[in-house]
Amino acid sequence: MGEPFLTGSCCIAIGPIIGKGILVTHASPAFRIGYAMHITELRIRNFRNFIKAKFCFTPGVNTLIGENGSGKTNALQALRILLDESLERNAIYLKESDFCRDLGTWQGHWIVISAGFAELDPSEGCQLLRHNAAHMNGSNTGTCTFIFRPKKEVRKQLFELSGQPEKITEYLKTITINDYEPGFTGRSTGDCLNDEMYAACTGDLDAGVCPDPEEDDQDILGVRIQPVYQEVACTFVRALRDVITDLRGFRGNPLLTLLRGMESDIEIADSSRITGQVRSLNQDISSLEEIKKLANDIEGALKKAVGHTYGPNVDIMSALPDSMEKLLQKLCVLIGDGSTSAYRGELQEQSLGAANLIYLALKLLEYERKLSTDRVAHFFLIEEPEAHIHTHIQKTIFANLPSINTQVIVSTHSTHISSASKIASVNVLAKKDDHAEVYQPANRLSSKETHRIERYLDAVRSTLLFAKGVVLVEGDAELIMIPAILKAVFGVTPDELGFSIISMSSTVFEHVSVLFSDDRIRRSCAIVTDADRSLTALPADPQEDSREQSHARSAQISGALRRTKLIRSTSGNQWTEAFFALYTFEADFIQAGNSREVVEVLDEIYSDPKSKSKSKILLESEDPAEAGGEILRLALKEGKGWFAVLLAEHLSVWTVIPSYILRAIAFACYLSVNNNALRRMAEHRVGATAPTDSELANVLRSLVGRQDLNASDYVAAFRKAAPEDDFSQFCRYLEEYAGSND
């Protein structure tokens, strides 16, 4: 339990740091040239939401990014089990809930967490760790592995039942978590993510084959060692959610961690003087007549109630601690309002952001204290540092994180932090049904390719690292209109369907879409761009082109080249596909049957009736050249982005989604959309059209208020009633992509 604060003159006053960033200094007297010992990879088998996961790390600062529930906290906990001496000792005795749910029945399975090390050099400080963990091949690499498995007597019993699958199944049902034991090994050469190698250790429980525990393969499992806590230093900064409680308590208070042991550094004379003053103060307070009177009154009330025989004697004494250790534990933090104010107040008077920054500063100082020790390596684990902190400060903190002689691993939701991350140092976590997958965006990319992507990933575009699916578009028109069309026609947003729309502000898509592949991020990436076909027929001989025709021909040639290039770059990659407007977005939008929406915008563009009437005639023309040319002229006149804003205000349930846009949306979300979302889209169309006397409303009227139908049946009924509707077509596209990528 936490101890109460004494708020008084015995405080640490810390000046304002909001908006100033955090300056990180390094207290270590010397640093090794080159990279210090560091983790190159982390392999996790069956732990929490990881059935099989591999993380790759580089020296310096690394980032774990992913949605809520994707396993960022679990990954850091796995690292702490291997590295962090401040973790409670019983943390290695795992629970049933620590087994991945994807296993189904957990009994008999193992949890394995293995870290691979590099730069285990033969220097004096590294000798012990090298002896325990280094591979015997002269490579300066090694492993440290945590294994949570059934106790030897249980594994012996399973071995004796080998060949009798039914008896093994019955025996497994009797196993409890108390039949498991933790252990650490070093020098393991086995890959716990390899199913054959895992089965060689655990056996094939379904087939009823279990190995003899007396014949454990030490090359695969490694040799038993003590935890490496004493050889390495690990500082963990947990998610900044309620740091005021932490800073007021005893357990987990970084201020007390820094103060711990400080009493031995205080001069004996100073210590004696202060403790003597406290004892004198205790006596002075206790001897006050008012205090004595209150004690007598309490004693009198007790004896009046129970009599003198059973009534206890009562004294009230001041009990301020009179040892330096306990006095130091009573210190608290005061924070100033600003650089021009001398006021210092308690943490609860400040914003959550200010308290979080103080907490971070204390943890950084704790890290620096450890850095000055003779540990072989230093690891700094930070969980979601962005909470309640201004975006400018987020990026400043990230830029100033220590990297010399230290490996930093940060988990985050922040696009601002992820935009400042090196792609080669990023692990992307993706949540599946009962487990998570881990992707390395830079896997098998050249340094030139990764540098290009890093330059491109600002805070907006880095959203593509978080999304379940992505639609890359050319510019503002598509960025504004696609979400607006989705909301008007289907009643949902891209976020509800699980994908993000990202403007490339150019047509060079392949440099970013390369992130999506079997080797890197296994999520759908749709590329939406224009084929730029000429709206008017062009002369056979380019020499006969007018100025406008020459411009149209150049755009058409560029569009054809871009189409060929994108089709080639996405060919054979199930995670990327390109979708093309026949002409341009605006022209294809009106050709889909959306002249009404465009005509309604004219009132906001023209005040002259004649100009408005002339434009209306062209927009309603059945000639693609006239209607397409006019909408393009209006878009260029107003600016494509602003014209899209105006047009978005006139969309409705009757707006038709161009087929290439509808296909792109389906491709981006077919892995994430579910029947409940589809039902909501169908209900939106039923509800929005029901008050009208349209053909669509008449065929869908039987679905109004059908709460008795489950989501799947409701969607099926809609598709049967209106097979040519945009929603029904969207469902067909979803099925097409799901089927082709099974």
Helices and strands as residue ranges (DSSP letters): E 11-14, E 38-47, E 50-56, E 61-66, H 72-83, G 89-92, G 96-98, G 101-103, E 111-118, G 124-126, H 127-133, E 142-150, H 152-160, H 165-174, G 177-179, E 180-186, H 195-202, G 213-215, H 218-221, E 223-225, G 228-230, E 232-237, H 243-248, H 254-259, G 262-265, H 268-286, H 289-310, H 324-328, E 332-336, E 344-346, G 347-349, H 352-371, E 377-383, H 391-399, E 406-412, H 415-419, G 423-425, E 426-431, E 436-439, H 447-456, G 461-465, E 469-473, H 476-490, H 494-497, E 499-503, H 510-513, E 524-530, G 542-544, H 547-570, E 576-581, H 585-591, H 595-605, H 609-619, H 624-638, H 640-648, H 659-669, H 675-689, H 695-700, G 701-703, H 711-721, H 726-740
